[in-house]
Amino acid sequence: MTRIDFFEVQFPVGQGGFHAGWLTEHGRSLGIAPFVGDPAFAWAYDCGSNQQDVLNEQIKAIAGARLDMLFLSHLDGDHVVGVDKLLSAVDAVDEVILPYLGDVEWALHLAAAAGNGSLSGTFIDLVSSPSDWFGARGVQRITYIDGHSEEDEGSDGPDPIDPTGSGEIVPDGSRGRLKYDWTRRLPSVAPAGSSDSAEIIRVPAGAVAPISGTCGQLNWVLSPFAFKPSAAKLASFEAALINEFGSGLTAKAYADAARAKAGRDKLRKCYDAVWVSHNLHSMALYAGPGFVPGYKLQCTARQGNLIRRVVQPGWLSTGDFDLSVTKRRKKFLQFYGRYAPMIGQLMLPHHGSDLSFDCSVLKAFPDLTFAIAAVGTNSHGHPGRGVQQAVQKAPGPSFLRVDESESSMLCLSGMVQR
């Protein structure tokens, strides 16, 4: 059987987020510039920062690479401001994955950006036609992930994957490729309107993207968990939209209105009437084994002069997920309970903010090695002192800060096997 190596990196981009990972045949050289070893599968999670100069340097470091999947946790600038530049720099991005956004949700993001002064013409163009915006930048498919809200009953876990098969890569003469597809899809599918537009699909909550080779399933999966605002809050926001703009408007109509100051003022008014915080949508992502192997896996973490053996390769990114809310946290931990024994790396939510954290999260992952804050120079007090103290008191994990410094880049590598 051909063995598969993995490599994951949290790039040092300051107050933001930029994570990437790739799989390749065992024994090939692994590195970053750009994804040395010609990986058989590669993905990224977010690409943004408030320190855009350091973000741009990290994007340059992987120029020419190919990404099969780009996950965007949500649309705040410090998580997505580099996406346009990333799409221009890499060789290709096949699929972009977002939390589900309907007309009202797109209007909500426009309103939030108008409220905090970050609304740009590029973002308005994106909202006006996501299919055309991403398609013009080479993206083949946009995938919306249905989300969970606080009022949902229960929280079904991710789809299980079949542990049978060898997952071999059979080289095609130039490049062996691994395969993936979603375990389930919803029937509403929008085909690409033209050669310059992206196909749009929608998948239900709990669908996962398992990775496989010619001869079967690898023990590796990408599993997103999206959170959405409550139906009551969305209904209140929609009522405010109707009061200001009238009923039946599309996302494009709201985007067109946002091009004028009067429209932006109306959107801001709608937003301010309903919300204080704009961290409303966020999508977490687990990357790692899909089922518990028969033994603990060994991998290696590197950060500057730190070299450490890590027991579990699973990496859980959280974006700006608010885990301080009890119902939301319980759904999150219940959903990812299947993977809990394999999670060794946890990205602390919202750059390690005290306001988005609860120490019970650390106890949920028995082999957690690192609790990581993606943080840079900021005025918000990130990472919070309470979060750092909670990690220090916990018996397992170490606190790691990935910031603007090149030496803070965190790399994890190992082998995918049963």
N, C-alpha and C positions, 0 to 999 in steps of 0.2 A: 504494500500500500504506500502511495506517495504521502508523506507527512507534510503538514502545512504549518508554517510559522506565522505568527501575528506580530504586529508592531503598532503601538498606539502612542500618540504624543499630545500633550497639552501645550500649545504654543504660548510663548511669553508675549502677550499683546496688551498688557495693562488692564485697565478697567473694562473688561469685555469678556469675550469667549471665542475660542477657536481651537477645536479638537479634531484630530484626524486619526484614522486607523486603516491598516491594510493587511491583507493576507497574501502569502506567496509560498511557493514550493520550498520545502525545507532545504537549507543549505545555500540558498541564494543570498547574496549580500542584501542587508537591510539598512536603509538610511532614509534621509528626508529629501535630498536634493537631486532631482525631484522624485521621491518615492523610489529610491535606488532599489534595483532588483526586479523592476518591471512587474509590479504586483498583479496577482490574478483577480483581486477584488479590492476596492478602496472606498471609504466613506468619510464624510466630515460632518461635524455638528457645530452649527453657528459659525459666523465669521464677522466679528464686530469689535469695536473698542472705542472708548473716548479718547484714547491716545493713538490717532490714526497713523502717525509716522511709524511707530513700532509695528502696528498691524501691517502696514504696507511692506515693511521689510520681511515679515514672515510669509506674506503672500508671494513675494518675489522668490523666496527660498524653495517654493514648490511649483514655480512656473513651469508649464509643460506637462505636469502630472495629469492623470485621468482619474476622475471620481465617478464611481457608479451611482452613489447616493449622497445627497446633501440634505441633512436634516436642519430645519430652522425652528428653534424652540418657540420663538415669538418674534414680533416685529419691532421691538425697541432698537434704537440705533446702535447701542453698545453691543448688540448681538448680531446685527445684520448690515451695518453700514459698509462693511467690506465686501458684501456679496457681489456687487456689480464688478468690482475690480477682480475678485477671485474668478468669476466666470470668464472674464477676459484673459486672465493669466493662464488658466489651466487648459489642457488639450481638449477636454470635454467633461460635461456633467450630464449623465444620462437622466437622473431623476431628482427632483426637489420635493421634499416632504414637509408639510406644514400641518398644524392643527386646523381642523375644519373651519372655514370662514365663509359664511353666507353674506348676503348684502348688508345686513345689519352689523355683523361682526367687522366687515371691512370698513363700514362707516365709523364704527367704534375706534378702530385704529387710526383712521384719519382724524377723528375728533381728539384723541389722546395726543397725537403728534402736534395738532394745532394748539392744544392747550399748553404743551411744554416747549413750544417754539422750535421743534425739530422737523416740522413738515417741509418736505422738499419737492421740487418738481419731479425728480426721479421717482419718489415714492408715490406721488399722485399718478404718474404714468403707469406704475406697477398695479395700483388698485384699479385703474381704468380698464386694464386688460391683462391680467396675470399671464394668460396663455400667450399673448403676443410678446409681452415683456420678456418672459423667460425664454420663449421660443427663439426670439431674435438673438439671444445670447447662447444658443446651442443646446438648450435643455430639451430633452425629448418628451418628458412626462412630468406633470405636477400631480402629486398624491396628497389628498386631504385625509387626515386621520380623525375619525370621530372621537369626541372627547367625553369625559365624565364630568358631572357637576355635583355639588354638595347634596342636592336633593335626590340624586339617583339612589335606587335601592341596591345595596351591595356593590361589589366591584369585581366582576369576573376577571380572572387572571389571564395572562397571555396564552395564546393557542400553544398546545404542546407540539413538539416536533418528533418525527420518527427517528429513533436512534439506529436504524439499520442502514447498511450500505457502507462502503469504504470511503466515499468522498474523494476519490482520486482525481487529480488533474491529468488529463491526457493531452499533451502538447499538440497544437495544430500546425506545427512547423515553424511558427514564429512566436506565438504567445499562448500559453495555456490560460484559459479563462474559467473562473468559477461562475456559477449561476445563482440567481435568486429570484424569488417572486413572492408576493404576499400570499399568506395562507387563505385569506378570504377577501372578497371584494363585494361592494354594494352594487346594485344594478345601474345606478345613475352614472353613466360614463359619457364624457364629452370628447369626441375625437378631435384631433388636430384640425383646425379650420383651413390651414394651408401649410406649405413646407416650412414656413417661418413661425409657426405657432406650435405650442406644446399640447399634447394630449392631456386631458384632466381625468383622473379617476378618484374614487372615494372608497376608503376601506373602513370597516367597522372597528370599534374599540376592541382591543385584544388581538387583532391581526398582527402577525409578526413576519419578518423577512428572514427565513432560514437560508443558509448558504450551502450550496451543494456543488459537487463535481460530476463528471461524466458517470461515475460508478455509484453515486448515491450521496447521502446526506453527511455533511460535516457536523461536528458538534460545535457549531457557532451560529448565533442568531442575533439579529437586531430587532429590539422590541421597544416601540415607543408607547408612551402613556401621556395622553393630552388631557388637560383640564380646561373646562370652559366656564364662563360666568353662569350664575344661576338664571333659570328661566325668568324669575321675577325681575332681576336687574336688567336683563336684556329686554323684557317687555316694557319696563319703565323707560329705558333708553329709546326704544322704538317709538313709544308714545311721544317722547320729546322730539324725535326726528319728524314725525308726522305733523306735530304742532308747528314746527319751523319750516318744513319743506313740502308738506303734503304727503299723501300715501302712495305706495306702489313704486318708489324709486329703486333703481338698481345701484350696485356699487359704482358703476361707471358714472351715473348721474351725480352721486355724491362726490366722486372724484372731480368731475367737471365743475361742480359748485365750489370745491375747495381751491380752484385756481384763482378765485376772486376773494378779496378781503372780506366782503359781506358774507360769502359762503363759509369762510373759515371762522368768522365770528359766530355764526349760527351753530356750527359744529362744536365749537368750544363751549357755547352756552348749553347745548344738549349734554355734553360730557360733564360739565361742572354740576349740573343739576342732579346727577346720579352717582358719580364716583369721586373718590378722593385719590385713590391709588390707581395707576394705569397698568400695574402688573396683573392683568386679568386673564389672558391666555398664556399658557406655557406648556411645553411638551418636553417631558423627560425622555431619555433614551438609555436602554441597557444594551451593551455590546459584550458578548462573551458566550460561554458554553450554554447550550439550550437545555441540557440535562446534566445531572450530577455524575461526573466520571466515577470510575471505581476506585480512584485514589486522588489525592490532592495534587494539583498541577503546580509545577514550579516555574516561575518566570522571574525576570530581572528588571528592577526599576533603577533609573539613573536620573539624577538631578544635580548638575554641577559635579562636585566631588563625592556626592552621595551615590553609593552603589549598594542596593539592598535586594535580597531574595524575597520574593513575594509568593505567598501560597496560592492565592486565587487570582485569575486573570480578569474576572468580570469587572466592567467599568460602567458606573451609573452616573450619567450627566443629568443635571436637574434644571438648567437655565435659571429662570426667576421663579420657579415653583415655590409657592408659599406653604411650607410645612408646619407653620405655627398654628394653623386652623385644624382643630381636632378631626372633624369629619374628613377634610381633605387629606390629612396625614394618614388616617386609617385606611382610606381607599388606596392611597399610594403604596403603603406598606403591604396591604393585602394583595394588591395587583402584582407586586414584585416579589412576593413571598416565595414563588417557585424558584427564583434565582438567588435568593438570599444567601444560601450556603456557598455560592460561587462569586460573590461580590467582594472584591478586595480594594476597589478604588471608588470613592464617593465624591463627586463634585458637590461641595456645599452650596445650597440654593442661594440665589441672589447675592453672589460674591461673598458669601459668609456673613450675611446680615443677621444680627441678633433678632430682627423682626420677622424673619422667615424660617426660623429654626426651632427645633425641639430636641432635647438630648435623647429622647426615646428612639430617635432615628438611628443613632449609633449602635444601640443595643440590638437592632433588628438584623444586623449583618455579623455573624459570629466570627468570620475570618477577615474582617475589615483591616486593611493595612494602612491606608492613607485617607484622610479627610482633607480635601483640597479646596483652597479658595482661589478662584481666578479673579485677581484684583489688581488695581493699579492706583495711582494717585487719585484721590477722590475726596469729596467733602461730606460723604455720608457715614463715615466711621466704619467702612468695610475694610477688613473683616472685623466683626464685632468681638469685643473682649469676652463677652459671655460665651460665644461660640468657641473661641480658642480655649477658654478655661474648661468647657465641657469636654472637648477633645482630649485635653491633657489629663483630665480625671478618668476618662474611659480606659478600661484595661487593655484594649487592643490597638486602636489606630494612632498614628502620628499625624500631626497637623502639618500640611505643606502649603506654602504660598507660591503661586505662580503669578509673577507680575511683569513689569516691563524689562526686567533684567534678563539678558540672554542665558545667564547661568541658572535661572529658575525654571527653564524648560524641563518638563517632566516626560520621560520616555519609558515605555513599558514594552518588553518583548518576551516571547516565549513560543511554545509549540502547541498547536491545536491537536489534541489526541483524546482518546477515550479514557 
